[in-house]
Amino acid sequence: MDSSTSVPADGRRYPNEMTNATIDHSERLAIRHLFWITLGVALAFCVSRGLVLLRFPVDAHYRNLSSVEPIDPVGILIAGAYGCAISLFSIAARSKQFWASPGKTLSLIIACMCLIDWILTLVATLVVRARLSVELAPGVSDLRGELFGIWYDVLVEEVGFVLCLPILTFVIYKTRRQRIAWRVAYNGFLVFAICAATWNHFDLSPYIPRFVLYHWYPICMAIPAFAILIAICVDCVNQHSVDWWTLYGAASVFSVWIALVALSF
């Protein structure tokens, strides 16, 4: 009997087991999905730019800016990936067998990173703007831009990756019945977050080659990006179905990584 359709000895079929017999492939990509994804990307652009405009008075005070920063190409791609992931997750959250689909899992990971990024940026901006509305006494150091000893403009990097660690650990636990290649890909995200958190909290510059020192972020992000690519290739070689959730999630990750590489090198 084919292993993809076999039933365990106890007679029960485990819905989280990632086999062709248990995955529901009836969720085809429809026009409503494309519309919803497009709407999510557009809203993500607006939110991302809105946060830049909201933070401008703070940046103008501490960085002596005379005008709002122009639109950043990498920021656009990141916002697009965020919007796509949030749209996919909002659809996937109501679908069947969430933890059996790699694409749905990817949407959860990226959507959580998005929410952490936006929430930390919004909180830091609002707190510092409120502090700037109060004049300092003469001779007092201006530390109004700090939150818990961290400057507002690096709060996302310093805290965000640390907050991602328990989320990624939970995802790895919930997807333990998926195929090994995808479990490795999720561990790639965890390794990326650990590397970024370690880099931000410890001075490793004396121990790191200069090339890695200048390009550490795209190098670290290449770990989950290529792990996803390898997982998709393994699925294709083994003739497993690759759903549209997975393709959209992988495209979101790779678009951001390629943009980082282009600007870094």
C-alpha positions, 0 to 999 in steps of 0.5 A: 500500500502506498505510504501516502494513503496508509492508515496507522495501526491504531486506525486513526488518521492524524490531520496534522500529518503532511501527506497528500491524503490529508491536505485539502487542496480544494482551496484554489487561488480565486479572484477574491484572494487576489483582491484581498492580497492587493488590498493588504499590500496597499494598506501596508504601504499606507501604514508604513509611510504613515509611521514614517510621517508620524515619527518625523518630528522625533527624527527632526529633533534628534537627527536634524532632518529638514524634511521627511525621508524619501520613500525607501525601495527596501521599505516598500518591498518589506511593506509589500511582504508584510501586507501580503503575509497579513492578507494570507494569514487573515485568510488562512486563519479561517481555513482547514488544517492550518498547521499542515500547510507550509505557506500558511505557516510562513504567513503566520511567521511574517505576519507576526514579525510585521505586527511586532515591527509596527507595534514597537515603532508606534509605541516608541514614536508616541512615547517620545513625541509625548516626551518632546512636548515637555521642555527640559530644564536647563543643564539636563541631558536630553534622554527623552528618546530612550525607552528602557535604555534603548534609543527609539530608532533601534528599539525594533532591532533590539527588542523585535528579534527577541520577541520573535524567538518564543513565537518561532519556537511555538511554530516549530513545535506546532509543525513537528508533523510537517515534512523535514525540509519545511521544519528545517526552513522554520528552524532557519527563521529561528537561527536568523532571529538568534543571529540578529538578536546576538548581533544587536546585544553583543559586540562581535566586531572583533571576531567577525570578518570585515565582509560579514561585518558590513553585510551581516543582515542579508547574510543572516536572512539568506538562511531562511530564504534558501531553506525555503527554496530548498524545501520547495525544490524537495517538494517538487522532486518528491512530487508533493503539491506546492500550494499557492500559499507557499509560493506567495510566502516564499516570494515575500521572503525572497523579494525582501532578501534580494532587495537587501542584497542589491542595496548591500552589495 
